[in-house]
Amino acid sequence: MNTGIAELLIDVEAELRRLGLWERLPPSPEALASDQPFSIDTLTLPQWLQFIFLPTMYRLLEEGQPLPGRCGIAPMAEEYFRGLGLASGALERALSQVDVLLSGEGDGGH
């Protein structure tokens, strides 16, 4: 599973870059310290993915720590990208696959 997750995380990063949503500079420490789900009060979803989700997941993988047992990012992404006019389908699919893999759904096919 960890290899599959790592590949999906790379896909998420690649799609953020392809869409021009990858930022060179991180948000302020205060913005990164939000305690709201997805840091919705201080970050955009792409910022949350880049500066919180991806680094946390990479760290967990590198340290051999347990990964989250449930994940529900895809619905948030669908809502965020709705109406923005970005070709975000590949990113949304990658996030949906992350959700499925982490939540343990669809294991029979892997």
C-alpha positions, 0 to 999 in steps of 0.5 A, a space after each residue: 500500500 505504501 508504494 501506491 500511496 507514494 505514487 499517488 502523492 507524486 501524482 497529486 504534486 504533479 497535477 498541482 504543478 501542471 495546473 499552476 497551483 504550486 506555490 514557491 513560497 509557503 504561507 505564514 506560520 500563523 496560516 499553517 497553524 490553523 486548527 480548522 479542517 483543511 485549514 479552510 479559514 487560512 489556506 486554499 485547498 491547493 495550499 493545504 495539499 502542498 504545505 500540510 497534506 503532502 509533507 505530512 504524508 511523505 513524513 509518515 511514509 519515510 518514518 514508517 508511521 501508520 497512515 490515516 485510516 480514513 481520508 475524505 479529500 476528494 469531495 472537498 476538491 470537487 467542491 473547491 474546483 467546481 466552477 473554476 474552469 480548471 482542468 482539475 479532473 486528473 487531480 480530483 481522480 488522484 485524490 479520490 484514489 488516495 481516499 480509497 487507498 487510505 480508507 481501505 475501500 476496494 482492497 480486493 482489486 489491489 
